[in-house]
Amino acid sequence: MIKFFYGDDRVRANQEISNILGTEYEIIEGAEVALSDLPSIFLGNSLFVDKRKILIRDLTENKSVYEKLPEYLNTPHDIIILETKLDKRSATYKTLNGKIEFKEFVLPKDPNFKLVFDIYRTAKKDGKKAIVMLEKIKNDEDPIMFCGLMISQAIKDFSAKQGTKEKRALRELSKLDLDLKSTSFQPWLLVQSFLLRLSSL
């Protein structure tokens, strides 16, 4: 059995791996596998068990080895391949699709994602209103991640219009980002202070 798990939700993927392989299994780093290792991994027996349980991580990074995977579909072992990403355009995927199980594990979307951009746009005109909006979501957000999203919006604004205000906003946001990463004291107060200043930059 070969199963192929991929996606950014490693917690759910690892739970599924434990459900299938249990707690005792071999872990192989795919990037370190040589072509000559494949027969022993997929077909070789262990001294203690006939049917091995194996997790192979990041095999697609090792292109020459990954391309040989279709040759080992008859493995007697339980093998799960775990990847962060999967290129569905590759010839190997097209060969394997339908012959082994592919399962994607995706992190749930942040329901506040769009609201972060709304807060930033509002703060450009009305900082106090932006702070009221922030109060509704800040308990569910990380201030550094929140700042990162504001920076991405500010970069978009600067790309569209390279004005003085856009430059000042980027400069202030980079300062805010440094401040947030160098202190643990009331990070949301630093964010609120920025939101209040933004309309007057």
C-alpha positions as CSV (number, residue, x, y, z in Angstrom):
1,M,0.0,0.0,0.0
2,I,1.3,3.5,-0.9
3,K,-0.6,6.6,0.1
4,F,0.4,10.1,-0.8
5,F,-0.5,12.9,1.6
6,Y,0.1,16.6,0.9
7,G,-0.8,20.1,2.0
8,D,-0.1,22.7,4.7
9,D,-2.1,21.2,7.5
10,R,0.6,18.9,9.0
11,V,-1.4,18.4,12.3
12,R,-4.3,16.7,10.5
13,A,-2.0,14.8,8.1
14,N,0.0,13.5,11.1
15,Q,-3.2,12.4,12.8
16,E,-4.2,10.4,9.7
17,I,-0.7,8.9,9.5
18,S,-1.0,7.7,13.1
19,N,-4.4,6.2,12.4
20,I,-3.0,4.2,9.5
21,L,0.6,3.4,10.6
22,G,0.1,3.5,14.4
23,T,2.8,4.9,16.6
24,E,5.7,2.6,15.6
25,Y,6.9,3.3,12.0
26,E,10.1,4.0,10.1
27,I,10.7,7.6,9.0
28,I,12.8,8.2,5.9
29,E,13.9,11.6,4.6
30,G,13.1,11.5,0.9
31,A,15.7,14.1,0.0
32,E,18.5,11.7,1.3
33,V,17.3,8.6,-0.6
34,A,19.6,7.2,-3.4
35,L,18.2,5.3,-6.3
36,S,20.0,2.2,-5.0
37,D,18.0,2.5,-1.8
38,L,14.6,2.0,-3.4
39,P,14.5,-1.8,-3.6
40,S,15.4,-2.1,0.1
41,I,12.8,0.6,1.1
42,F,9.9,-0.7,-1.0
43,L,10.6,-4.4,-1.2
44,G,13.1,-5.3,1.5
45,N,12.0,-7.1,4.7
46,S,12.8,-6.3,8.3
47,L,14.3,-8.9,10.7
48,F,11.3,-8.4,13.0
49,V,8.3,-8.0,10.7
50,D,7.3,-9.0,7.2
51,K,5.2,-5.9,6.6
52,R,7.0,-2.7,7.4
53,K,5.3,0.6,8.2
54,I,7.2,3.6,6.6
55,L,6.7,7.3,6.4
56,I,8.7,9.0,3.6
57,R,9.0,12.8,3.9
58,D,9.6,15.3,1.0
59,L,10.3,12.6,-1.7
60,T,9.4,15.0,-4.5
61,E,12.4,17.1,-3.7
62,N,14.5,14.2,-4.9
63,K,13.3,14.2,-8.6
64,S,15.3,11.3,-9.9
65,V,14.1,9.0,-7.1
66,Y,10.5,10.3,-7.2
67,E,10.3,9.5,-10.9
68,K,11.0,5.8,-10.1
69,L,8.0,5.5,-7.6
70,P,5.6,3.9,-10.2
71,E,8.0,0.9,-10.4
72,Y,7.3,0.1,-6.7
73,L,3.5,0.0,-6.6
74,N,3.6,-3.7,-5.8
75,T,5.3,-3.0,-2.4
76,P,4.1,-5.4,0.4
77,H,4.6,-2.6,2.9
78,D,2.4,0.2,4.2
79,I,4.0,3.4,3.0
80,I,2.9,7.0,3.3
81,I,4.6,9.8,1.4
82,L,4.2,13.2,3.0
83,E,4.7,16.4,1.1
84,T,3.9,20.1,1.6
85,K,3.2,20.6,-2.1
86,L,2.3,18.4,-5.1
87,D,2.9,19.2,-8.7
88,K,-0.1,17.7,-10.5
89,R,1.5,18.6,-13.9
90,S,4.4,16.1,-13.4
91,A,4.5,12.9,-15.4
92,T,5.0,10.9,-12.2
93,Y,1.8,12.3,-10.7
94,K,-0.1,11.5,-13.9
95,T,1.2,8.0,-13.9
96,L,0.3,7.4,-10.2
97,N,-3.1,9.1,-10.2
98,G,-5.8,6.5,-10.0
99,K,-3.3,3.8,-8.8
100,I,-2.6,5.1,-5.3
101,E,-4.6,7.4,-3.0
102,F,-3.7,11.1,-3.0
103,K,-5.1,13.1,0.0
104,E,-4.8,16.8,0.5
105,F,-4.7,18.4,4.0
106,V,-5.5,22.1,3.8
107,L,-5.5,24.6,6.7
108,P,-8.9,26.2,7.2
109,K,-9.1,29.7,5.8
110,D,-8.9,32.5,8.3
111,P,-12.4,34.1,8.5
112,N,-10.7,37.5,9.4
113,F,-8.4,37.5,6.4
114,K,-10.4,40.0,4.4
115,L,-11.3,42.1,7.4
116,V,-7.6,42.8,8.0
117,F,-7.4,44.6,4.6
118,D,-10.7,46.4,5.5
119,I,-9.2,47.7,8.7
120,Y,-6.1,49.0,6.9
121,R,-8.2,50.8,4.2
122,T,-10.4,52.3,6.9
123,A,-7.4,53.5,8.9
124,K,-6.2,55.5,5.9
125,K,-9.3,57.7,6.4
126,D,-10.4,57.1,10.0
127,G,-8.1,55.6,12.6
128,K,-10.6,55.5,15.4
129,K,-13.1,53.5,13.3
130,A,-10.3,51.1,12.3
131,I,-9.5,50.5,16.0
132,V,-13.2,49.7,16.7
133,M,-13.0,47.1,13.9
134,L,-9.8,45.7,15.2
135,E,-11.3,45.1,18.7
136,K,-13.7,42.5,17.2
137,I,-10.9,40.3,15.8
138,K,-7.7,41.0,17.8
139,N,-8.3,38.1,20.2
140,D,-8.1,35.6,17.3
141,E,-5.2,37.2,15.6
142,D,-1.4,37.4,16.0
143,P,-0.2,41.1,15.9
144,I,2.9,40.2,13.9
145,M,0.9,38.3,11.3
146,F,-1.6,41.1,11.2
147,C,1.2,43.6,10.6
148,G,2.5,41.4,7.8
149,L,-0.9,41.5,6.1
150,M,-1.0,45.2,6.4
151,I,2.4,45.4,4.8
152,S,1.3,43.3,1.9
153,Q,-1.7,45.7,1.4
154,A,0.7,48.8,1.7
155,I,3.0,47.3,-1.0
156,K,0.0,46.9,-3.3
157,D,-1.0,50.5,-2.7
158,F,2.6,51.6,-3.4
159,S,2.7,49.6,-6.6
160,A,-0.6,51.3,-7.8
161,K,0.4,54.8,-6.8
162,Q,4.0,55.6,-5.7
163,G,3.1,58.7,-3.8
164,T,4.5,60.3,-0.6
165,K,1.8,59.0,1.6
166,E,2.3,55.4,0.3
167,K,6.0,55.7,1.0
168,R,5.4,57.0,4.5
169,A,3.0,54.2,5.2
170,L,5.5,51.5,4.2
171,R,8.2,53.2,6.3
172,E,6.0,53.3,9.3
173,L,4.9,49.7,8.8
174,S,8.5,48.5,8.6
175,K,9.2,50.3,11.9
176,L,6.1,48.8,13.4
177,D,7.2,45.3,12.3
178,L,10.6,45.8,13.9
179,D,9.0,47.1,17.1
180,L,6.6,44.1,17.3
181,K,9.5,41.6,16.8
182,S,11.7,43.2,19.4
183,T,9.2,43.7,22.3
184,S,6.5,41.6,23.9
185,F,5.0,44.6,25.7
186,Q,1.4,45.4,24.6
187,P,1.9,44.6,20.9
188,W,-1.7,45.6,20.1
189,L,-1.1,49.1,21.5
190,L,1.7,49.5,18.9
191,V,-0.7,48.4,16.1
192,Q,-3.4,50.7,17.4
193,S,-1.0,53.6,17.5
194,F,-0.1,53.0,13.9
195,L,-3.7,52.8,12.8
196,L,-4.4,56.2,14.5
197,R,-1.4,57.8,12.7
198,L,-2.0,56.3,9.3
199,S,-4.6,58.9,8.1
200,S,-2.3,61.8,8.9
201,L,0.9,60.5,7.3
